Amino acid sequence: MARRRQTHSRSTLEGAGEILSLIATGLASSRAELLNFSGLSRATVTQRLNALLESQLVRETEKTLPSGGRPTRTLAVDPASGFLLVANIGETHIHVAAMDLGPAIIAQSTLSFSVDQGPNSILKQMEDAFEALARQAQQTHGLFTGISLSLPTPVDFKRGLVVGPSVLTGWDEFDIIGRLTQRFSVPVYVENDVNLMTIFEHKRRFPPAEDMLFVKIGTGIGSGMMSGGRLFRGAQGAAGDIGHIQFLSEDAPLCRCGKFGCVEARAAGWAVARDLSALGIPAENARDVINLAQQRIPEALMLLRAAGRTIGEVISDVVSIINPSLIVVGGTLAQGGELLLSGIRELVYQRCLPLATRDLTIVLSTETEDSALFGAAYLLLGDVFSPGKVGLVLERFAARSASDKSRTAEPSKKPRPRRSPGN
């Protein structure tokens, strides 16, 4: 069923940005909290909140909070008041989806590609899929709020550019944001997949953990860091690239990046598969390693445990520097479970000072969804509804509503009856 649209002028929603931002970012979920965080008068908060409720940008949920009298319903952004387009670009497939403002998936599809196609061809394929998803979502979900992409490469977030070395050949310094903005005229975000998985884990599973380390162990190895409840990217967005920390030795293996001794070259899925193949046990990737481990092949079990110890060695250095309260381990090799995790824990607790590990928790990720895809949605929503940018959302929403109103208000013109020649 198509969603009923409300139409409101710019003046109706004028000044409501602060209230909308507090609700959208989760800082306030009740009228009392809006009064507390905004510092505005009760009359002003009521007026602006009513405008948001009437416009259907905000709704009262079924969840209630105790209020000393009658329980009060919590406030939230109405998921159906807008939609966004997201994509997780892997090494062979692209998962694209239209999501509501929950976020939850409205529609999705998967595209196959080859990295040899280059960015123009791959992005054209993705854009066409986006167009189809947008047409579908616009029927029921109002404002198109933006686009967010997950890439399996180092990303300079401030510029929205891939910076090498990259598995996506030809993408280095390619203007992704400029291209997509020209076609869709909405805000566009580009981020590394591990950072987005970190955002997902924090938002969905561990919101109280202000200082958290997420480690992805799959084909490659990378990490993301939450510091003070915010993603820590570093000066150029390169923070967390633990896969290319080097442990030099006489037999240091060659990494895909061209250097010797990287953690990835010792413990990533492709490296463990390489070592298994050298022992006469065919394996090509992380999935093959896990399949062999689940079959209890001794060599696979041994190498997976050794990979955990190697990763634990580099994680222990990170723990000594950033002192997280929580470490979440995900990625394909994390399906090795306690076999991998025991090696990590062993080295972390062995090498770090007791103060750093006293309240440290190390757990496996339990992700069942495309966490990078949802992380891309959370990244976009957190930015467009931030205090400095939420006004743009209101302007675009009001402009769309005014356009809808002008179209629906135009009376249908019935043709005047023609006079017969005798009248």
TORKOL-4160 file (C-alpha; in steps of 0.2 Angstrom, whole numbers, padded with zeros to 4 digits, m for minus):
423
<pt num="1" X="0000" Y="0000" Z="0000"/>
<pt num="2" X="0007" Y="0017" Z="m0005"/>
<pt num="3" X="0011" Y="0028" Z="0010"/>
<pt num="4" X="0000" Y="0043" Z="0013"/>
<pt num="5" X="0011" Y="0059" Z="0011"/>
<pt num="6" X="0008" Y="0075" Z="0021"/>
<pt num="7" X="0013" Y="0091" Z="0013"/>
<pt num="8" X="0021" Y="0105" Z="0023"/>
<pt num="9" X="0028" Y="0122" Z="0018"/>
<pt num="10" X="0046" Y="0127" Z="0023"/>
<pt num="11" X="0039" Y="0139" Z="0036"/>
<pt num="12" X="0030" Y="0125" Z="0045"/>
<pt num="13" X="0046" Y="0115" Z="0048"/>
<pt num="14" X="0057" Y="0130" Z="0051"/>
<pt num="15" X="0068" Y="0129" Z="0066"/>
<pt num="16" X="0064" Y="0110" Z="0069"/>
<pt num="17" X="0081" Y="0104" Z="0064"/>
<pt num="18" X="0088" Y="0103" Z="0081"/>
<pt num="19" X="0074" Y="0093" Z="0087"/>
<pt num="20" X="0075" Y="0081" Z="0072"/>
<pt num="21" X="0094" Y="0079" Z="0075"/>
<pt num="22" X="0092" Y="0075" Z="0093"/>
<pt num="23" X="0079" Y="0062" Z="0089"/>
<pt num="24" X="0088" Y="0055" Z="0074"/>
<pt num="25" X="0104" Y="0053" Z="0083"/>
<pt num="26" X="0096" Y="0044" Z="0098"/>
<pt num="27" X="0101" Y="0058" Z="0110"/>
<pt num="28" X="0083" Y="0061" Z="0114"/>
<pt num="29" X="0068" Y="0049" Z="0113"/>
<pt num="30" X="0055" Y="0058" Z="0124"/>
<pt num="31" X="0048" Y="0076" Z="0126"/>
<pt num="32" X="0057" Y="0077" Z="0142"/>
<pt num="33" X="0074" Y="0073" Z="0135"/>
<pt num="34" X="0071" Y="0085" Z="0121"/>
<pt num="35" X="0068" Y="0099" Z="0133"/>
<pt num="36" X="0083" Y="0094" Z="0143"/>
<pt num="37" X="0095" Y="0093" Z="0128"/>
<pt num="38" X="0089" Y="0107" Z="0118"/>
<pt num="39" X="0087" Y="0120" Z="0131"/>
<pt num="40" X="0072" Y="0127" Z="0122"/>
<pt num="41" X="0055" Y="0132" Z="0131"/>
<pt num="42" X="0041" Y="0119" Z="0132"/>
<pt num="43" X="0030" Y="0129" Z="0120"/>
<pt num="44" X="0044" Y="0129" Z="0107"/>
<pt num="45" X="0048" Y="0111" Z="0108"/>
<pt num="46" X="0030" Y="0106" Z="0107"/>
<pt num="47" X="0027" Y="0117" Z="0092"/>
<pt num="48" X="0042" Y="0110" Z="0082"/>
<pt num="49" X="0039" Y="0093" Z="0087"/>
<pt num="50" X="0021" Y="0094" Z="0082"/>
<pt num="51" X="0027" Y="0100" Z="0065"/>
<pt num="52" X="0038" Y="0085" Z="0063"/>
<pt num="53" X="0025" Y="0073" Z="0069"/>
<pt num="54" X="0012" Y="0080" Z="0057"/>
<pt num="55" X="0025" Y="0080" Z="0042"/>
<pt num="56" X="0028" Y="0061" Z="0047"/>
<pt num="57" X="0046" Y="0064" Z="0048"/>
<pt num="58" X="0045" Y="0059" Z="0066"/>
<pt num="59" X="0033" Y="0046" Z="0074"/>
<pt num="60" X="0028" Y="0039" Z="0091"/>
<pt num="61" X="0033" Y="0021" Z="0093"/>
<pt num="62" X="0025" Y="0007" Z="0103"/>
<pt num="63" X="0039" Y="0007" Z="0115"/>
<pt num="64" X="0035" Y="0017" Z="0131"/>
<pt num="65" X="0045" Y="0025" Z="0145"/>
<pt num="66" X="0040" Y="0028" Z="0163"/>
<pt num="67" X="0036" Y="0046" Z="0166"/>
<pt num="68" X="0029" Y="0047" Z="0184"/>
<pt num="69" X="0011" Y="0046" Z="0177"/>
<pt num="70" X="0004" Y="0039" Z="0161"/>
<pt num="71" X="0019" Y="0030" Z="0152"/>
<pt num="72" X="0025" Y="0041" Z="0137"/>
<pt num="73" X="0029" Y="0034" Z="0120"/>
<pt num="74" X="0046" Y="0035" Z="0113"/>
<pt num="75" X="0050" Y="0046" Z="0098"/>
<pt num="76" X="0059" Y="0041" Z="0083"/>
<pt num="77" X="0062" Y="0046" Z="0065"/>
<pt num="78" X="0049" Y="0038" Z="0054"/>
<pt num="79" X="0058" Y="0025" Z="0044"/>
<pt num="80" X="0046" Y="0027" Z="0029"/>
<pt num="81" X="0049" Y="0046" Z="0028"/>
<pt num="82" X="0064" Y="0043" Z="0017"/>
<pt num="83" X="0076" Y="0031" Z="0009"/>
<pt num="84" X="0094" Y="0029" Z="0005"/>
<pt num="85" X="0104" Y="0018" Z="m0008"/>
<pt num="86" X="0119" Y="0008" Z="m0002"/>
<pt num="87" X="0131" Y="m0004" Z="m0010"/>
<pt num="88" X="0145" Y="m0016" Z="m0003"/>
<pt num="89" X="0157" Y="m0018" Z="m0017"/>
<pt num="90" X="0167" Y="m0034" Z="m0015"/>
<pt num="91" X="0181" Y="m0041" Z="m0026"/>
<pt num="92" X="0168" Y="m0051" Z="m0037"/>
<pt num="93" X="0151" Y="m0045" Z="m0032"/>
<pt num="94" X="0141" Y="m0029" Z="m0028"/>
<pt num="95" X="0127" Y="m0030" Z="m0015"/>
<pt num="96" X="0116" Y="m0015" Z="m0018"/>
<pt num="97" X="0100" Y="m0011" Z="m0008"/>
<pt num="98" X="0087" Y="0003" Z="m0005"/>
<pt num="99" X="0085" Y="0005" Z="0014"/>
<pt num="100" X="0073" Y="0015" Z="0024"/>
<pt num="101" X="0078" Y="0027" Z="0038"/>
<pt num="102" X="0078" Y="0012" Z="0051"/>
<pt num="103" X="0089" Y="0006" Z="0042"/>
<pt num="104" X="0080" Y="m0009" Z="0035"/>
<pt num="105" X="0081" Y="m0016" Z="0018"/>
<pt num="106" X="0067" Y="m0011" Z="0006"/>
<pt num="107" X="0074" Y="m0020" Z="m0010"/>
<pt num="108" X="0090" Y="m0027" Z="m0015"/>
<pt num="109" X="0100" Y="m0036" Z="m0028"/>
<pt num="110" X="0117" Y="m0043" Z="m0031"/>
<pt num="111" X="0128" Y="m0039" Z="m0046"/>
<pt num="112" X="0143" Y="m0049" Z="m0053"/>
<pt num="113" X="0158" Y="m0040" Z="m0060"/>
<pt num="114" X="0177" Y="m0042" Z="m0064"/>
<pt num="115" X="0189" Y="m0030" Z="m0056"/>
<pt num="116" X="0197" Y="m0029" Z="m0074"/>
<pt num="117" X="0182" Y="m0019" Z="m0080"/>
<pt num="118" X="0188" Y="m0003" Z="m0071"/>
<pt num="119" X="0178" Y="0010" Z="m0061"/>
<pt num="120" X="0168" Y="0017" Z="m0075"/>
<pt num="121" X="0161" Y="0001" Z="m0081"/>
<pt num="122" X="0158" Y="m0006" Z="m0063"/>
<pt num="123" X="0150" Y="0011" Z="m0057"/>
<pt num="124" X="0139" Y="0012" Z="m0072"/>
<pt num="125" X="0132" Y="m0006" Z="m0068"/>
<pt num="126" X="0129" Y="m0001" Z="m0050"/>
<pt num="127" X="0121" Y="0016" Z="m0055"/>
<pt num="128" X="0109" Y="0007" Z="m0066"/>
<pt num="129" X="0104" Y="m0005" Z="m0052"/>
<pt num="130" X="0102" Y="0011" Z="m0041"/>
<pt num="131" X="0090" Y="0019" Z="m0053"/>
<pt num="132" X="0079" Y="0004" Z="m0053"/>
<pt num="133" X="0079" Y="0003" Z="m0033"/>
<pt num="134" X="0076" Y="0021" Z="m0032"/>
<pt num="135" X="0061" Y="0020" Z="m0043"/>
<pt num="136" X="0054" Y="0007" Z="m0032"/>
<pt num="137" X="0058" Y="0015" Z="m0015"/>
<pt num="138" X="0051" Y="0032" Z="m0021"/>
<pt num="139" X="0033" Y="0025" Z="m0022"/>
<pt num="140" X="0032" Y="0022" Z="m0003"/>
<pt num="141" X="0047" Y="0031" Z="0006"/>
<pt num="142" X="0047" Y="0049" Z="0002"/>
<pt num="143" X="0064" Y="0058" Z="0002"/>
<pt num="144" X="0080" Y="0051" Z="m0006"/>
<pt num="145" X="0092" Y="0055" Z="0007"/>
<pt num="146" X="0109" Y="0050" Z="0000"/>
<pt num="147" X="0121" Y="0036" Z="m0006"/>
<pt num="148" X="0134" Y="0026" Z="0004"/>
<pt num="149" X="0147" Y="0014" Z="m0003"/>
<pt num="150" X="0158" Y="0001" Z="0006"/>
<pt num="151" X="0174" Y="m0003" Z="m0003"/>
<pt num="152" X="0187" Y="m0017" Z="0000"/>
<pt num="153" X="0201" Y="m0005" Z="m0001"/>
<pt num="154" X="0210" Y="0009" Z="0009"/>
<pt num="155" X="0199" Y="0025" Z="0007"/>
<pt num="156" X="0204" Y="0043" Z="0011"/>
<pt num="157" X="0187" Y="0047" Z="0019"/>
<pt num="158" X="0189" Y="0066" Z="0018"/>
<pt num="159" X="0191" Y="0066" Z="m0001"/>
<pt num="160" X="0181" Y="0050" Z="m0004"/>
<pt num="161" X="0195" Y="0042" Z="m0014"/>
<pt num="162" X="0203" Y="0025" Z="m0015"/>
<pt num="163" X="0221" Y="0026" Z="m0011"/>
<pt num="164" X="0232" Y="0011" Z="m0016"/>
<pt num="165" X="0237" Y="m0002" Z="m0015"/>
<pt num="166" X="0220" Y="m0009" Z="m0020"/>
<pt num="167" X="0212" Y="m0025" Z="m0026"/>
<pt num="168" X="0201" Y="m0013" Z="m0037"/>
<pt num="169" X="0213" Y="m0009" Z="m0051"/>
<pt num="170" X="0211" Y="0008" Z="m0059"/>
<pt num="171" X="0201" Y="0015" Z="m0044"/>
<pt num="172" X="0216" Y="0024" Z="m0036"/>
<pt num="173" X="0211" Y="0043" Z="m0035"/>
<pt num="174" X="0195" Y="0040" Z="m0046"/>
<pt num="175" X="0182" Y="0053" Z="m0042"/>
<pt num="176" X="0168" Y="0042" Z="m0036"/>
<pt num="177" X="0158" Y="0055" Z="m0026"/>
<pt num="178" X="0159" Y="0068" Z="m0041"/>
<pt num="179" X="0152" Y="0055" Z="m0053"/>
<pt num="180" X="0138" Y="0049" Z="m0042"/>
<pt num="181" X="0133" Y="0066" Z="m0037"/>
<pt num="182" X="0132" Y="0072" Z="m0055"/>
<pt num="183" X="0119" Y="0058" Z="m0059"/>
<pt num="184" X="0109" Y="0057" Z="m0043"/>
<pt num="185" X="0111" Y="0075" Z="m0035"/>
<pt num="186" X="0111" Y="0068" Z="m0017"/>
<pt num="187" X="0125" Y="0067" Z="m0003"/>
<pt num="188" X="0137" Y="0053" Z="m0007"/>
<pt num="189" X="0149" Y="0044" Z="0006"/>
<pt num="190" X="0163" Y="0032" Z="0002"/>
<pt num="191" X="0171" Y="0022" Z="0016"/>
<pt num="192" X="0182" Y="0006" Z="0019"/>
<pt num="193" X="0172" Y="m0010" Z="0023"/>
<pt num="194" X="0181" Y="m0014" Z="0039"/>
<pt num="195" X="0177" Y="0004" Z="0046"/>
<pt num="196" X="0159" Y="0001" Z="0041"/>
<pt num="197" X="0158" Y="m0016" Z="0049"/>
<pt num="198" X="0165" Y="m0008" Z="0065"/>
<pt num="199" X="0151" Y="0005" Z="0065"/>
<pt num="200" X="0138" Y="m0009" Z="0063"/>
<pt num="201" X="0145" Y="m0019" Z="0077"/>
<pt num="202" X="0145" Y="m0003" Z="0088"/>
<pt num="203" X="0128" Y="0003" Z="0083"/>
<pt num="204" X="0119" Y="m0014" Z="0083"/>
<pt num="205" X="0128" Y="m0024" Z="0097"/>
<pt num="206" X="0139" Y="m0014" Z="0108"/>
<pt num="207" X="0133" Y="0004" Z="0109"/>
<pt num="208" X="0139" Y="0006" Z="0127"/>
<pt num="209" X="0157" Y="0001" Z="0122"/>
<pt num="210" X="0165" Y="0018" Z="0119"/>
<pt num="211" X="0182" Y="0011" Z="0116"/>
<pt num="212" X="0181" Y="m0004" Z="0104"/>
<pt num="213" X="0192" Y="m0013" Z="0092"/>
<pt num="214" X="0185" Y="m0023" Z="0078"/>
<pt num="215" X="0196" Y="m0035" Z="0068"/>
<pt num="216" X="0191" Y="m0043" Z="0052"/>
<pt num="217" X="0201" Y="m0059" Z="0047"/>
<pt num="218" X="0196" Y="m0065" Z="0030"/>
<pt num="219" X="0205" Y="m0064" Z="0013"/>
<pt num="220" X="0214" Y="m0050" Z="0021"/>
<pt num="221" X="0216" Y="m0043" Z="0038"/>
<pt num="222" X="0210" Y="m0025" Z="0044"/>
<pt num="223" X="0203" Y="m0017" Z="0059"/>
<pt num="224" X="0192" Y="m0002" Z="0064"/>
<pt num="225" X="0193" Y="0008" Z="0080"/>
<pt num="226" X="0179" Y="0017" Z="0090"/>
<pt num="227" X="0187" Y="0030" Z="0102"/>
<pt num="228" X="0175" Y="0039" Z="0114"/>
<pt num="229" X="0160" Y="0032" Z="0104"/>
<pt num="230" X="0166" Y="0039" Z="0087"/>
<pt num="231" X="0175" Y="0030" Z="0073"/>
<pt num="232" X="0194" Y="0034" Z="0073"/>
<pt num="233" X="0201" Y="0036" Z="0056"/>
<pt num="234" X="0217" Y="0045" Z="0058"/>
<pt num="235" X="0224" Y="0059" Z="0048"/>
<pt num="236" X="0221" Y="0052" Z="0031"/>
<pt num="237" X="0209" Y="0038" Z="0035"/>
<pt num="238" X="0223" Y="0024" Z="0036"/>
<pt num="239" X="0220" Y="0020" Z="0055"/>
<pt num="240" X="0218" Y="0002" Z="0059"/>
<pt num="241" X="0228" Y="m0005" Z="0044"/>
<pt num="242" X="0235" Y="m0019" Z="0055"/>
<pt num="243" X="0236" Y="m0031" Z="0041"/>
<pt num="244" X="0252" Y="m0023" Z="0034"/>
<pt num="245" X="0261" Y="m0021" Z="0050"/>
<pt num="246" X="0278" Y="m0030" Z="0047"/>
<pt num="247" X="0286" Y="m0044" Z="0057"/>
<pt num="248" X="0303" Y="m0045" Z="0049"/>
<pt num="249" X="0313" Y="m0062" Z="0049"/>
<pt num="250" X="0324" Y="m0071" Z="0037"/>
<pt num="251" X="0310" Y="m0081" Z="0030"/>
<pt num="252" X="0298" Y="m0066" Z="0029"/>
<pt num="253" X="0284" Y="m0070" Z="0016"/>
<pt num="254" X="0280" Y="m0059" Z="0002"/>
<pt num="255" X="0263" Y="m0050" Z="0004"/>
<pt num="256" X="0251" Y="m0045" Z="m0009"/>
<pt num="257" X="0256" Y="m0027" Z="m0006"/>
<pt num="258" X="0273" Y="m0030" Z="m0012"/>
<pt num="259" X="0282" Y="m0029" Z="0005"/>
<pt num="260" X="0289" Y="m0043" Z="0015"/>
<pt num="261" X="0283" Y="m0050" Z="0032"/>
<pt num="262" X="0266" Y="m0042" Z="0034"/>
<pt num="263" X="0254" Y="m0049" Z="0046"/>
<pt num="264" X="0242" Y="m0053" Z="0031"/>
<pt num="265" X="0256" Y="m0063" Z="0022"/>
<pt num="266" X="0257" Y="m0074" Z="0038"/>
<pt num="267" X="0239" Y="m0075" Z="0044"/>
<pt num="268" X="0226" Y="m0070" Z="0032"/>
<pt num="269" X="0215" Y="m0082" Z="0023"/>
<pt num="270" X="0225" Y="m0082" Z="0007"/>
<pt num="271" X="0241" Y="m0085" Z="0016"/>
<pt num="272" X="0234" Y="m0099" Z="0026"/>
<pt num="273" X="0227" Y="m0107" Z="0010"/>
<pt num="274" X="0245" Y="m0104" Z="0002"/>
<pt num="275" X="0253" Y="m0114" Z="0017"/>
<pt num="276" X="0240" Y="m0128" Z="0016"/>
<pt num="277" X="0243" Y="m0130" Z="m0003"/>
<pt num="278" X="0262" Y="m0131" Z="0000"/>
<pt num="279" X="0258" Y="m0145" Z="0012"/>
<pt num="280" X="0249" Y="m0154" Z="m0002"/>
<pt num="281" X="0231" Y="m0149" Z="0004"/>
<pt num="282" X="0223" Y="m0139" Z="m0010"/>
<pt num="283" X="0215" Y="m0123" Z="m0004"/>
<pt num="284" X="0213" Y="m0106" Z="m0012"/>
<pt num="285" X="0205" Y="m0094" Z="0000"/>
<pt num="286" X="0198" Y="m0091" Z="0018"/>
<pt num="287" X="0182" Y="m0101" Z="0014"/>
<pt num="288" X="0192" Y="m0117" Z="0009"/>
<pt num="289" X="0203" Y="m0115" Z="0025"/>
<pt num="290" X="0187" Y="m0115" Z="0036"/>
<pt num="291" X="0180" Y="m0130" Z="0027"/>
<pt num="292" X="0195" Y="m0140" Z="0030"/>
<pt num="293" X="0196" Y="m0135" Z="0048"/>
<pt num="294" X="0177" Y="m0140" Z="0050"/>
<pt num="295" X="0183" Y="m0157" Z="0043"/>
<pt num="296" X="0196" Y="m0158" Z="0057"/>
<pt num="297" X="0210" Y="m0159" Z="0045"/>
<pt num="298" X="0225" Y="m0158" Z="0057"/>
<pt num="299" X="0236" Y="m0146" Z="0046"/>
<pt num="300" X="0221" Y="m0134" Z="0044"/>
<pt num="301" X="0218" Y="m0134" Z="0063"/>
<pt num="302" X="0237" Y="m0131" Z="0066"/>
<pt num="303" X="0238" Y="m0117" Z="0054"/>
<pt num="304" X="0222" Y="m0108" Z="0060"/>
<pt num="305" X="0228" Y="m0109" Z="0078"/>
<pt num="306" X="0245" Y="m0102" Z="0072"/>
<pt num="307" X="0236" Y="m0088" Z="0063"/>
<pt num="308" X="0227" Y="m0083" Z="0079"/>
<pt num="309" X="0243" Y="m0082" Z="0088"/>
<pt num="310" X="0251" Y="m0071" Z="0074"/>
<pt num="311" X="0235" Y="m0059" Z="0074"/>
<pt num="312" X="0236" Y="m0059" Z="0093"/>
<pt num="313" X="0253" Y="m0053" Z="0093"/>
<pt num="314" X="0249" Y="m0037" Z="0083"/>
<pt num="315" X="0232" Y="m0035" Z="0092"/>
<pt num="316" X="0242" Y="m0034" Z="0108"/>
<pt num="317" X="0252" Y="m0020" Z="0102"/>
<pt num="318" X="0236" Y="m0011" Z="0097"/>
<pt num="319" X="0229" Y="m0014" Z="0115"/>
<pt num="320" X="0244" Y="m0007" Z="0123"/>
<pt num="321" X="0242" Y="0009" Z="0112"/>
<pt num="322" X="0223" Y="0012" Z="0112"/>
<pt num="323" X="0217" Y="0002" Z="0128"/>
<pt num="324" X="0200" Y="m0004" Z="0121"/>
<pt num="325" X="0187" Y="m0011" Z="0133"/>
<pt num="326" X="0181" Y="m0023" Z="0119"/>
<pt num="327" X="0188" Y="m0032" Z="0105"/>
<pt num="328" X="0176" Y="m0040" Z="0092"/>
<pt num="329" X="0184" Y="m0053" Z="0079"/>
<pt num="330" X="0174" Y="m0055" Z="0063"/>
<pt num="331" X="0177" Y="m0061" Z="0045"/>
<pt num="332" X="0177" Y="m0078" Z="0037"/>
<pt num="333" X="0192" Y="m0085" Z="0047"/>
<pt num="334" X="0182" Y="m0080" Z="0063"/>
<pt num="335" X="0171" Y="m0095" Z="0059"/>
<pt num="336" X="0185" Y="m0105" Z="0066"/>
<pt num="337" X="0178" Y="m0100" Z="0083"/>
<pt num="338" X="0188" Y="m0104" Z="0099"/>
<pt num="339" X="0202" Y="m0112" Z="0089"/>
<pt num="340" X="0207" Y="m0095" Z="0082"/>
<pt num="341" X="0201" Y="m0084" Z="0097"/>
<pt num="342" X="0211" Y="m0094" Z="0109"/>
<pt num="343" X="0227" Y="m0090" Z="0100"/>
<pt num="344" X="0223" Y="m0072" Z="0100"/>
<pt num="345" X="0218" Y="m0072" Z="0118"/>
<pt num="346" X="0234" Y="m0081" Z="0123"/>
<pt num="347" X="0246" Y="m0068" Z="0115"/>
<pt num="348" X="0235" Y="m0053" Z="0121"/>
<pt num="349" X="0235" Y="m0058" Z="0139"/>
<pt num="350" X="0253" Y="m0064" Z="0138"/>
<pt num="351" X="0260" Y="m0048" Z="0131"/>
<pt num="352" X="0250" Y="m0034" Z="0138"/>
<pt num="353" X="0251" Y="m0026" Z="0155"/>
<pt num="354" X="0237" Y="m0031" Z="0168"/>
<pt num="355" X="0230" Y="m0014" Z="0168"/>
<pt num="356" X="0226" Y="m0015" Z="0149"/>
<pt num="357" X="0218" Y="m0032" Z="0150"/>
<pt num="358" X="0209" Y="m0031" Z="0167"/>
<pt num="359" X="0192" Y="m0027" Z="0160"/>
<pt num="360" X="0196" Y="m0032" Z="0142"/>
<pt num="361" X="0183" Y="m0043" Z="0133"/>
<pt num="362" X="0187" Y="m0052" Z="0117"/>
<pt num="363" X="0173" Y="m0060" Z="0108"/>
<pt num="364" X="0168" Y="m0066" Z="0091"/>
<pt num="365" X="0156" Y="m0057" Z="0079"/>
<pt num="366" X="0139" Y="m0065" Z="0078"/>
<pt num="367" X="0135" Y="m0055" Z="0062"/>
<pt num="368" X="0122" Y="m0064" Z="0051"/>
<pt num="369" X="0118" Y="m0049" Z="0039"/>
<pt num="370" X="0129" Y="m0039" Z="0027"/>
<pt num="371" X="0137" Y="m0029" Z="0041"/>
<pt num="372" X="0146" Y="m0017" Z="0029"/>
<pt num="373" X="0130" Y="m0013" Z="0020"/>
<pt num="374" X="0121" Y="m0009" Z="0036"/>
<pt num="375" X="0137" Y="0001" Z="0042"/>
<pt num="376" X="0136" Y="0011" Z="0026"/>
<pt num="377" X="0118" Y="0016" Z="0030"/>
<pt num="378" X="0122" Y="0020" Z="0048"/>
<pt num="379" X="0137" Y="0031" Z="0042"/>
<pt num="380" X="0125" Y="0041" Z="0030"/>
<pt num="381" X="0111" Y="0043" Z="0043"/>
<pt num="382" X="0123" Y="0049" Z="0057"/>
<pt num="383" X="0130" Y="0062" Z="0045"/>
<pt num="384" X="0115" Y="0069" Z="0036"/>
<pt num="385" X="0105" Y="0071" Z="0053"/>
<pt num="386" X="0120" Y="0078" Z="0062"/>
<pt num="387" X="0116" Y="0096" Z="0069"/>
<pt num="388" X="0126" Y="0105" Z="0056"/>
<pt num="389" X="0118" Y="0096" Z="0041"/>
<pt num="390" X="0100" Y="0092" Z="0047"/>
<pt num="391" X="0094" Y="0108" Z="0040"/>
<pt num="392" X="0098" Y="0102" Z="0022"/>
<pt num="393" X="0087" Y="0087" Z="0025"/>
<pt num="394" X="0072" Y="0098" Z="0031"/>
<pt num="395" X="0074" Y="0110" Z="0016"/>
<pt num="396" X="0074" Y="0096" Z="0004"/>
<pt num="397" X="0059" Y="0087" Z="0012"/>
<pt num="398" X="0049" Y="0104" Z="0012"/>
<pt num="399" X="0054" Y="0107" Z="m0006"/>
<pt num="400" X="0048" Y="0089" Z="m0011"/>
<pt num="401" X="0032" Y="0091" Z="0000"/>
<pt num="402" X="0028" Y="0108" Z="m0009"/>
<pt num="403" X="0031" Y="0100" Z="m0026"/>
<pt num="404" X="0019" Y="0086" Z="m0021"/>
<pt num="405" X="0006" Y="0098" Z="m0015"/>
<pt num="406" X="0006" Y="0109" Z="m0031"/>
<pt num="407" X="0004" Y="0093" Z="m0041"/>
<pt num="408" X="m0011" Y="0086" Z="m0031"/>
<pt num="409" X="m0019" Y="0103" Z="m0029"/>
<pt num="410" X="m0021" Y="0107" Z="m0047"/>
<pt num="411" X="m0040" Y="0104" Z="m0051"/>
<pt num="412" X="m0043" Y="0092" Z="m0065"/>
<pt num="413" X="m0051" Y="0102" Z="m0080"/>
<pt num="414" X="m0066" Y="0093" Z="m0087"/>
<pt num="415" X="m0070" Y="0098" Z="m0105"/>
<pt num="416" X="m0085" Y="0109" Z="m0107"/>
<pt num="417" X="m0100" Y="0101" Z="m0116"/>
<pt num="418" X="m0101" Y="0106" Z="m0134"/>
<pt num="419" X="m0117" Y="0115" Z="m0140"/>
<pt num="420" X="m0127" Y="0107" Z="m0153"/>
<pt num="421" X="m0130" Y="0117" Z="m0168"/>
<pt num="422" X="m0148" Y="0120" Z="m0164"/>
<pt num="423" X="m0145" Y="0128" Z="m0147"/>
